[in-house]
Amino acid sequence: MDNKEQNMSYQIIALITTPKSADIAAEMFRAKALPILYRFNAEGTASSEIMDLLGLGSIDKCMLVSVMLKPYAEHTLKKLNRELELSAVNGGIAFTMPLTGANNMLLRMIKGTQEPLIKTDRKDENTMSESKHALIASVVKRGFSSDVMDAARAAGARGGTVIHSRGVGNEEVSGLWGLSQDEVDIVLIITDAEEKVSLMKAISEKCGVHSEAKGVIMSLPIDSVTGF
């Protein structure tokens, strides 16, 4: 980043919700001509018994990820919460994380498309206070996501989202550390910041690198969250 871009505040914004709501959100994002938008298929982690009790037919989820200027990201969080009713049962969750680096072309694209959309009166730019939350990401061998959630729930987690992926790192180095390059599950859990360490410890004890799950557990800061 050059000095001019460093003075701008950018955020990653993520939405985890039902496929139907994800379609609505994707159209909202496209209407604002956002330069980047990624969509991932995912799964909720509620048990089938809980889903049946709530009268819900599926735990299919979608995850949308984009990058925005901070004021626009905060505005978008509130709009998503309002229009998708994220606080309702099975509504979903949206959150932002700080972006600490990117190439200049990307940043100029974001600034060019979003800066004109930011309200100049700034009346509601900071009405959503920053939440003290963290995102825990656990990367484990495919099939061990339920073990991650069992450990996390025992330590107080409310729920999580699973994304199926595949390791693509250096096989020789990964093998040296006992990590798998096979298909993996990425389990995302949002938690209160003060509970982060205990959750990570619980997951690591059951599904860490030295377990059969060969898990890697990390955390990322969250600036704002809605639907949690």
The 8 nearest C-alpha neighbors of each residue, nearest first, counted from 0:
[[1, 103, 4, 5, 102, 2, 101, 100],
 [0, 2, 4, 3, 5, 103, 6, 102],
 [3, 1, 5, 4, 6, 0, 7, 103],
 [4, 2, 5, 6, 1, 7, 0, 103],
 [3, 5, 7, 6, 1, 2, 0, 106],
 [4, 6, 2, 7, 3, 0, 1, 8],
 [7, 5, 4, 3, 2, 8, 1, 0],
 [8, 6, 4, 5, 9, 3, 68, 69],
 [7, 9, 69, 68, 6, 10, 5, 98],
 [10, 8, 68, 69, 98, 67, 7, 97],
 [11, 9, 97, 98, 67, 96, 69, 66],
 [10, 12, 66, 96, 95, 65, 98, 97],
 [13, 11, 95, 65, 64, 94, 66, 10],
 [14, 12, 64, 94, 63, 93, 95, 11],
 [13, 15, 93, 63, 62, 92, 16, 64],
 [16, 14, 62, 92, 91, 61, 93, 60],
 [15, 17, 91, 60, 61, 21, 90, 20],
 [16, 18, 60, 20, 19, 61, 21, 59],
 [17, 19, 21, 61, 20, 60, 22, 16],
 [20, 18, 22, 21, 17, 23, 16, 24],
 [21, 19, 23, 17, 22, 18, 24, 16],
 [20, 22, 18, 24, 19, 23, 25, 17],
 [23, 21, 25, 19, 20, 24, 18, 26],
 [24, 22, 20, 26, 21, 25, 27, 19],
 [23, 25, 27, 21, 26, 22, 20, 28],
 [26, 24, 28, 22, 27, 23, 21, 29],
 [25, 27, 29, 23, 28, 24, 30, 22],
 [28, 26, 24, 30, 25, 29, 23, 31],
 [27, 29, 25, 26, 31, 30, 33, 24],
 [28, 30, 32, 26, 31, 27, 33, 25],
 [31, 29, 27, 32, 28, 26, 33, 25],
 [30, 32, 29, 28, 33, 27, 112, 113],
 [33, 31, 29, 30, 34, 112, 28, 113],
 [32, 34, 31, 35, 29, 28, 112, 36],
 [35, 33, 32, 109, 108, 36, 112, 105],
 [36, 34, 33, 65, 37, 66, 64, 109],
 [35, 37, 65, 64, 38, 63, 34, 33],
 [38, 36, 64, 63, 65, 39, 35, 62],
 [37, 39, 63, 62, 64, 36, 61, 40],
 [40, 38, 62, 61, 41, 63, 37, 162],
 [41, 39, 61, 60, 62, 162, 38, 42],
 [40, 42, 162, 60, 61, 161, 39, 59],
 [43, 41, 59, 60, 161, 160, 58, 44],
 [42, 44, 160, 58, 45, 60, 59, 159],
 [43, 45, 159, 160, 158, 46, 42, 161],
 [46, 44, 43, 49, 47, 50, 158, 58],
 [45, 47, 49, 48, 44, 50, 51, 43],
 [46, 48, 50, 49, 51, 45, 58, 52],
 [49, 47, 51, 46, 50, 52, 45, 53],
 [48, 50, 52, 46, 47, 51, 53, 45],
 [51, 49, 47, 55, 53, 52, 48, 54],
 [52, 50, 54, 48, 53, 49, 55, 47],
 [53, 51, 49, 50, 54, 48, 55, 47],
 [54, 52, 50, 51, 55, 49, 88, 48],
 [53, 55, 51, 52, 50, 56, 49, 57],
 [56, 54, 50, 53, 57, 51, 52, 58],
 [55, 57, 54, 50, 58, 51, 53, 47],
 [58, 56, 59, 55, 50, 47, 60, 43],
 [57, 59, 43, 42, 60, 56, 45, 44],
 [60, 58, 42, 57, 43, 41, 17, 61],
 [61, 59, 17, 41, 42, 16, 18, 43],
 [60, 62, 40, 41, 18, 16, 39, 15],
 [61, 63, 15, 39, 14, 38, 40, 64],
 [64, 62, 38, 14, 13, 37, 39, 61],
 [65, 63, 13, 37, 36, 12, 38, 62],
 [64, 66, 36, 12, 35, 11, 37, 13],
 [67, 65, 11, 10, 12, 35, 9, 64],
 [68, 66, 10, 72, 9, 69, 71, 109],
 [67, 69, 9, 71, 70, 8, 72, 10],
 [68, 70, 72, 9, 71, 8, 10, 67],
 [71, 69, 73, 72, 124, 68, 74, 117],
 [70, 72, 74, 68, 73, 69, 117, 75],
 [73, 71, 75, 69, 74, 70, 67, 68],
 [72, 74, 76, 70, 75, 71, 69, 77],
 [73, 75, 71, 72, 77, 76, 70, 78],
 [74, 76, 78, 72, 73, 77, 71, 79],
 [77, 75, 73, 79, 78, 74, 72, 80],
 [76, 78, 80, 75, 74, 79, 81, 73],
 [79, 77, 75, 81, 80, 76, 82, 74],
 [80, 78, 76, 82, 81, 77, 83, 75],
 [79, 81, 85, 77, 84, 78, 83, 82],
 [80, 82, 78, 84, 79, 83, 77, 85],
 [81, 83, 79, 84, 80, 78, 85, 77],
 [82, 84, 85, 79, 80, 81, 20, 90],
 [85, 83, 80, 81, 86, 87, 82, 90],
 [84, 86, 90, 226, 91, 80, 87, 83],
 [85, 87, 226, 84, 90, 88, 80, 91],
 [86, 88, 90, 85, 84, 89, 226, 91],
 [87, 89, 90, 86, 85, 91, 53, 84],
 [90, 88, 91, 87, 16, 17, 85, 86],
 [91, 89, 85, 87, 88, 86, 84, 16],
 [90, 92, 16, 85, 15, 89, 226, 93],
 [91, 93, 226, 15, 225, 227, 14, 85],
 [94, 92, 14, 225, 13, 224, 15, 226],
 [93, 95, 224, 13, 223, 12, 225, 14],
 [94, 96, 12, 223, 11, 222, 221, 10],
 [95, 97, 221, 11, 222, 10, 220, 98],
 [98, 96, 10, 99, 11, 9, 222, 95],
 [99, 97, 10, 9, 100, 11, 96, 101],
 [100, 98, 97, 101, 9, 10, 8, 5],
 [99, 101, 98, 0, 102, 5, 9, 103],
 [102, 100, 103, 106, 105, 0, 99, 98],
 [101, 103, 105, 104, 0, 106, 100, 107],
 [104, 102, 106, 105, 0, 107, 101, 4],
 [105, 103, 107, 106, 102, 108, 101, 109],
 [106, 104, 108, 103, 107, 102, 109, 101],
 [105, 107, 103, 109, 108, 104, 110, 102],
 [106, 108, 110, 104, 109, 105, 111, 103],
 [109, 107, 105, 111, 106, 110, 104, 112],
 [110, 108, 106, 107, 112, 111, 113, 105],
 [109, 111, 107, 114, 113, 108, 112, 106],
 [110, 112, 108, 109, 113, 107, 114, 115],
 [113, 111, 109, 110, 114, 108, 33, 32],
 [112, 114, 116, 110, 115, 111, 109, 117],
 [113, 115, 110, 116, 117, 111, 112, 68],
 [116, 114, 113, 117, 112, 111, 118, 110],
 [117, 115, 113, 114, 118, 71, 112, 31],
 [118, 116, 114, 115, 71, 119, 70, 113],
 [119, 117, 120, 121, 116, 115, 124, 122],
 [118, 120, 121, 117, 122, 116, 115, 124],
 [119, 121, 122, 118, 123, 124, 117, 125],
 [122, 120, 124, 119, 123, 118, 125, 117],
 [123, 121, 120, 124, 125, 126, 118, 119],
 [124, 122, 126, 125, 121, 74, 127, 120],
 [123, 125, 121, 70, 122, 126, 74, 73],
 [124, 126, 127, 123, 128, 122, 73, 121],
 [127, 125, 123, 124, 128, 122, 73, 129],
 [128, 126, 125, 129, 73, 124, 223, 123],
 [127, 129, 126, 130, 125, 223, 222, 224],
 [128, 130, 223, 222, 127, 131, 224, 221],
 [131, 129, 223, 132, 222, 128, 224, 221],
 [130, 132, 192, 191, 129, 133, 221, 222],
 [131, 133, 191, 192, 221, 190, 130, 220],
 [134, 132, 220, 221, 192, 190, 189, 219],
 [133, 135, 189, 219, 218, 188, 220, 136],
 [136, 134, 218, 188, 187, 217, 189, 133],
 [135, 137, 187, 217, 186, 216, 218, 134],
 [136, 138, 216, 186, 185, 215, 139, 217],
 [139, 137, 185, 215, 214, 184, 216, 186],
 [138, 140, 214, 212, 184, 183, 213, 137],
 [141, 139, 183, 212, 143, 184, 142, 213],
 [142, 140, 183, 184, 182, 143, 139, 144],
 [141, 143, 144, 140, 184, 145, 183, 139],
 [144, 142, 146, 145, 141, 212, 140, 139],
 [143, 145, 147, 146, 142, 184, 148, 186],
 [144, 146, 148, 147, 143, 149, 142, 44],
 [147, 145, 149, 143, 144, 148, 150, 206],
 [148, 146, 144, 150, 145, 149, 202, 151],
 [147, 149, 151, 145, 150, 146, 152, 144],
 [150, 148, 146, 152, 151, 147, 145, 153],
 [151, 149, 153, 147, 148, 202, 152, 201],
 [152, 150, 148, 154, 156, 153, 149, 198],
 [153, 151, 156, 155, 154, 149, 150, 148],
 [152, 154, 150, 151, 155, 149, 156, 201],
 [153, 155, 151, 152, 198, 156, 150, 201],
 [154, 156, 152, 153, 151, 157, 198, 194],
 [157, 155, 152, 151, 158, 154, 190, 153],
 [158, 156, 152, 155, 159, 190, 151, 188],
 [159, 157, 156, 44, 188, 45, 152, 160],
 [158, 160, 188, 187, 44, 43, 186, 161],
 [159, 161, 43, 187, 42, 186, 44, 41],
 [160, 162, 186, 42, 41, 185, 184, 187],
 [161, 163, 41, 185, 184, 164, 186, 42],
 [164, 162, 184, 183, 185, 161, 41, 165],
 [163, 165, 183, 182, 184, 162, 166, 185],
 [166, 164, 182, 183, 181, 167, 180, 163],
 [165, 167, 180, 168, 181, 182, 183, 164],
 [168, 166, 180, 165, 169, 170, 181, 182],
 [169, 167, 166, 170, 173, 180, 172, 171],
 [168, 170, 172, 171, 173, 167, 180, 174],
 [169, 171, 173, 172, 174, 168, 180, 167],
 [172, 170, 174, 173, 169, 175, 168, 176],
 [173, 171, 175, 174, 169, 170, 176, 168],
 [174, 172, 178, 170, 176, 175, 171, 169],
 [175, 173, 177, 171, 176, 172, 178, 170],
 [174, 176, 172, 173, 177, 171, 178, 170],
 [175, 177, 173, 174, 178, 172, 208, 171],
 [176, 178, 174, 175, 173, 179, 208, 213],
 [179, 177, 173, 176, 174, 213, 180, 208],
 [178, 180, 181, 173, 177, 213, 140, 174],
 [179, 181, 166, 167, 170, 182, 178, 165],
 [182, 180, 179, 166, 165, 183, 140, 141],
 [183, 181, 165, 141, 164, 166, 140, 180],
 [184, 182, 141, 140, 165, 164, 139, 163],
 [183, 185, 163, 141, 139, 162, 138, 164],
 [184, 186, 138, 162, 161, 137, 163, 187],
 [185, 187, 161, 137, 136, 160, 184, 144],
 [188, 186, 136, 160, 159, 135, 161, 185],
 [189, 187, 159, 135, 134, 190, 136, 186],
 [190, 188, 134, 133, 135, 187, 132, 191],
 [191, 189, 133, 132, 192, 188, 195, 194],
 [190, 192, 132, 194, 193, 133, 131, 195],
 [191, 193, 132, 195, 133, 194, 131, 190],
 [192, 194, 191, 195, 196, 132, 190, 131],
 [195, 193, 192, 191, 197, 196, 198, 190],
 [196, 194, 192, 198, 193, 197, 199, 190],
 [197, 195, 199, 198, 194, 200, 193, 192],
 [198, 196, 200, 199, 194, 195, 201, 154],
 [197, 199, 201, 195, 200, 196, 154, 151],
 [198, 200, 196, 202, 201, 197, 203, 195],
 [201, 199, 203, 197, 198, 202, 196, 204],
 [200, 202, 198, 204, 199, 203, 150, 197],
 [203, 201, 199, 150, 205, 200, 204, 206],
 [202, 204, 207, 200, 206, 205, 201, 199],
 [203, 205, 201, 202, 207, 206, 200, 210],
 [204, 206, 202, 203, 207, 201, 150, 210],
 [207, 205, 203, 212, 214, 210, 202, 204],
 [208, 206, 203, 214, 210, 209, 213, 204],
 [207, 209, 213, 214, 210, 215, 178, 206],
 [208, 210, 207, 213, 211, 177, 206, 214],
 [211, 209, 212, 207, 213, 206, 208, 205],
 [210, 212, 213, 209, 206, 208, 207, 140],
 [211, 213, 206, 210, 140, 214, 139, 143],
 [214, 212, 208, 210, 211, 207, 178, 139],
 [215, 213, 139, 207, 208, 212, 206, 138],
 [214, 216, 138, 137, 207, 208, 139, 217],
 [217, 215, 137, 136, 214, 138, 199, 203],
 [218, 216, 136, 135, 137, 215, 219, 199],
 [217, 219, 135, 134, 136, 133, 220, 216],
 [218, 220, 134, 133, 135, 221, 217, 96],
 [221, 219, 133, 96, 134, 222, 132, 218],
 [222, 220, 96, 133, 132, 95, 223, 134],
 [221, 223, 96, 95, 129, 130, 220, 97],
 [224, 222, 129, 130, 95, 94, 221, 225],
 [223, 225, 94, 93, 130, 95, 227, 226],
 [226, 224, 93, 227, 92, 94, 80, 76],
 [225, 227, 92, 86, 85, 91, 93, 80],
 [226, 225, 92, 224, 86, 189, 91, 93]]
